[in-house]
Amino acid sequence: MNQQQQEIVAGYAALLELNQRMIEIAVAGDWEELVEMKSEHLCQVETLMNIEYDVTVNEAFREAKRAVLIQIAASEQELRDRLQQRMDELSGAICQARSQRRVKNAYEKAAIG
C-alpha cells in the first residue's frame, strides 16, 4: 500500500476507535456526550469520503480497508442496539408518566365531583 492508502486505512481505524468509545459512553449512559461524539463521528466520515475520492485501489488496500470496515459495521450495530434499548426505556417511561397523569386526573375529577 502507498502512503495515501495507509492514511485512509488509519483513518478508518480511528473511526473504529471512536465507535468503540461511543459504545463505552452508551454503556455508561452518558447520552449527551454520545450526541456530541456523533457529530465528531460524522466529520471523520466526511473527511474519509473526501480523501478517498481519488485514491488508487489495489488488492492490499481493499483487504485492509475491508477488515476495518467489518469491525466498524459490527460496532455500529452494537451502538444501534444500545440506542434502541435506550429508546425502549424512554418509551416505557413516557407511557408510565402518561398513565400516572391519567390516574391523577381521574382522582382530581372524582375529588371535585
Short mmCIF file of the C-alpha atoms (twelve columns), coordinates in Angstrom:
data_MODEL
# 
_entry.id   MODEL 
# 
loop_
_atom_site.group_PDB 
_atom_site.id 
_atom_site.type_symbol 
_atom_site.label_atom_id 
_atom_site.label_alt_id 
_atom_site.label_comp_id 
_atom_site.label_asym_id 
_atom_site.label_seq_id 
_atom_site.Cartn_x 
_atom_site.Cartn_y 
_atom_site.Cartn_z 
_atom_site.pdbx_PDB_model_num 
ATOM 1   C CA . MET A 1   0.000   0.000  0.000  1 
ATOM 2   C CA . ASN A 2   1.150   3.517  -0.674 1 
ATOM 3   C CA . GLN A 3   1.168   6.284  1.921  1 
ATOM 4   C CA . GLN A 4   -2.214  7.699  0.910  1 
ATOM 5   C CA . GLN A 5   -3.814  4.275  1.187  1 
ATOM 6   C CA . GLN A 6   -2.186  3.720  4.588  1 
ATOM 7   C CA . GLU A 7   -3.517  7.077  5.787  1 
ATOM 8   C CA . ILE A 8   -7.014  6.139  4.689  1 
ATOM 9   C CA . VAL A 9   -6.872  2.773  6.446  1 
ATOM 10  C CA . ALA A 10  -5.547  4.587  9.537  1 
ATOM 11  C CA . GLY A 11  -8.490  6.983  9.251  1 
ATOM 12  C CA . TYR A 12  -10.903 4.061  9.259  1 
ATOM 13  C CA . ALA A 13  -9.070  2.573  12.255 1 
ATOM 14  C CA . ALA A 14  -9.503  5.913  14.062 1 
ATOM 15  C CA . LEU A 15  -13.186 5.831  13.174 1 
ATOM 16  C CA . LEU A 16  -13.407 2.339  14.670 1 
ATOM 17  C CA . GLU A 17  -11.783 3.607  17.876 1 
ATOM 18  C CA . LEU A 18  -14.290 6.455  18.002 1 
ATOM 19  C CA . ASN A 19  -17.141 3.963  17.563 1 
ATOM 20  C CA . GLN A 20  -15.780 1.890  20.434 1 
ATOM 21  C CA . ARG A 21  -15.579 4.993  22.650 1 
ATOM 22  C CA . MET A 22  -19.168 5.817  21.686 1 
ATOM 23  C CA . ILE A 23  -20.246 2.324  22.768 1 
ATOM 24  C CA . GLU A 24  -18.476 2.797  26.115 1 
ATOM 25  C CA . ILE A 25  -20.277 6.103  26.571 1 
ATOM 26  C CA . ALA A 26  -23.621 4.483  25.708 1 
ATOM 27  C CA . VAL A 27  -22.945 1.705  28.234 1 
ATOM 28  C CA . ALA A 28  -22.197 4.391  30.833 1 
ATOM 29  C CA . GLY A 29  -25.495 6.109  29.966 1 
ATOM 30  C CA . ASP A 30  -23.938 9.474  29.104 1 
ATOM 31  C CA . TRP A 31  -26.330 10.208 26.270 1 
ATOM 32  C CA . GLU A 32  -25.447 13.901 25.964 1 
ATOM 33  C CA . GLU A 33  -21.775 13.054 25.458 1 
ATOM 34  C CA . LEU A 34  -22.798 10.442 22.902 1 
ATOM 35  C CA . VAL A 35  -24.693 13.052 20.895 1 
ATOM 36  C CA . GLU A 36  -21.644 15.322 20.926 1 
ATOM 37  C CA . MET A 37  -19.402 12.475 19.782 1 
ATOM 38  C CA . LYS A 38  -21.783 11.648 16.947 1 
ATOM 39  C CA . SER A 39  -21.006 14.984 15.301 1 
ATOM 40  C CA . GLU A 40  -17.283 14.193 15.556 1 
ATOM 41  C CA . HIS A 41  -18.046 10.796 14.022 1 
ATOM 42  C CA . LEU A 42  -19.857 12.397 11.090 1 
ATOM 43  C CA . CYS A 43  -16.955 14.785 10.492 1 
ATOM 44  C CA . GLN A 44  -14.499 11.879 10.388 1 
ATOM 45  C CA . VAL A 45  -16.701 10.009 7.916  1 
ATOM 46  C CA . GLU A 46  -16.951 13.077 5.696  1 
ATOM 47  C CA . THR A 47  -13.185 13.602 5.826  1 
ATOM 48  C CA . LEU A 48  -12.576 9.987  4.846  1 
ATOM 49  C CA . MET A 49  -15.002 10.281 1.956  1 
ATOM 50  C CA . ASN A 50  -13.212 13.382 0.691  1 
ATOM 51  C CA . ILE A 51  -9.665  11.980 0.880  1 
ATOM 52  C CA . GLU A 52  -10.657 8.618  -0.524 1 
ATOM 53  C CA . TYR A 53  -12.246 10.104 -3.620 1 
ATOM 54  C CA . ASP A 54  -9.180  9.882  -5.888 1 
ATOM 55  C CA . VAL A 55  -7.257  7.026  -4.270 1 
ATOM 56  C CA . THR A 56  -5.925  4.208  -6.394 1 
ATOM 57  C CA . VAL A 57  -7.341  0.889  -5.274 1 
ATOM 58  C CA . ASN A 58  -5.293  -2.288 -5.179 1 
ATOM 59  C CA . GLU A 59  -5.837  -5.654 -3.509 1 
ATOM 60  C CA . ALA A 60  -3.793  -4.882 -0.380 1 
ATOM 61  C CA . PHE A 61  -5.681  -1.621 0.189  1 
ATOM 62  C CA . ARG A 62  -9.044  -3.249 -0.495 1 
ATOM 63  C CA . GLU A 63  -8.371  -6.049 2.005  1 
ATOM 64  C CA . ALA A 64  -7.007  -3.747 4.728  1 
ATOM 65  C CA . LYS A 65  -9.970  -1.421 4.352  1 
ATOM 66  C CA . ARG A 66  -12.404 -4.339 4.264  1 
ATOM 67  C CA . ALA A 67  -11.053 -5.746 7.538  1 
ATOM 68  C CA . VAL A 68  -11.557 -2.436 9.327  1 
ATOM 69  C CA . LEU A 69  -14.973 -1.856 7.747  1 
ATOM 70  C CA . ILE A 70  -16.201 -5.223 9.007  1 
ATOM 71  C CA . GLN A 71  -15.255 -4.184 12.536 1 
ATOM 72  C CA . ILE A 72  -16.840 -0.759 12.056 1 
ATOM 73  C CA . ALA A 73  -20.081 -2.376 10.877 1 
ATOM 74  C CA . ALA A 74  -20.156 -4.615 13.950 1 
ATOM 75  C CA . SER A 75  -19.548 -1.683 16.289 1 
ATOM 76  C CA . GLU A 76  -22.213 0.381  14.505 1 
ATOM 77  C CA . GLN A 77  -24.696 -2.460 15.018 1 
ATOM 78  C CA . GLU A 78  -23.835 -2.687 18.705 1 
ATOM 79  C CA . LEU A 79  -24.299 1.052  19.067 1 
ATOM 80  C CA . ARG A 80  -27.669 0.899  17.271 1 
ATOM 81  C CA . ASP A 81  -28.747 -1.930 19.586 1 
ATOM 82  C CA . ARG A 82  -27.823 0.121  22.646 1 
ATOM 83  C CA . LEU A 83  -29.639 3.160  21.284 1 
ATOM 84  C CA . GLN A 84  -32.716 1.017  20.638 1 
ATOM 85  C CA . GLN A 85  -32.594 -0.211 24.241 1 
ATOM 86  C CA . ARG A 86  -32.450 3.400  25.410 1 
ATOM 87  C CA . MET A 87  -35.370 4.368  23.187 1 
ATOM 88  C CA . ASP A 88  -37.368 1.453  24.607 1 
ATOM 89  C CA . GLU A 89  -36.557 2.617  28.150 1 
ATOM 90  C CA . LEU A 90  -37.647 6.159  27.354 1 
ATOM 91  C CA . SER A 91  -40.812 4.937  25.668 1 
ATOM 92  C CA . GLY A 92  -41.674 2.901  28.754 1 
ATOM 93  C CA . ALA A 93  -41.047 5.894  30.994 1 
ATOM 94  C CA . ILE A 94  -43.268 8.088  28.814 1 
ATOM 95  C CA . CYS A 95  -46.067 5.522  28.901 1 
ATOM 96  C CA . GLN A 96  -45.777 5.248  32.661 1 
ATOM 97  C CA . ALA A 97  -45.864 9.043  33.062 1 
ATOM 98  C CA . ARG A 98  -48.990 9.247  30.867 1 
ATOM 99  C CA . SER A 99  -50.697 6.544  32.910 1 
ATOM 100 C CA . GLN A 100 -49.831 8.329  36.140 1 
ATOM 101 C CA . ARG A 101 -51.178 11.595 34.717 1 
ATOM 102 C CA . ARG A 102 -54.461 9.892  33.726 1 
ATOM 103 C CA . VAL A 103 -54.822 8.387  37.201 1 
ATOM 104 C CA . LYS A 104 -54.089 11.747 38.811 1 
ATOM 105 C CA . ASN A 105 -56.617 13.487 36.566 1 
ATOM 106 C CA . ALA A 106 -59.246 10.839 37.384 1 
ATOM 107 C CA . TYR A 107 -58.699 11.293 41.133 1 
ATOM 108 C CA . GLU A 108 -58.859 15.059 40.804 1 
ATOM 109 C CA . LYS A 109 -62.138 14.836 38.868 1 
ATOM 110 C CA . ALA A 110 -63.565 12.447 41.459 1 
ATOM 111 C CA . ALA A 111 -62.478 14.736 44.299 1 
ATOM 112 C CA . ILE A 112 -64.047 17.779 42.638 1 
ATOM 113 C CA . GLY A 113 -67.222 15.976 41.586 1 
# 
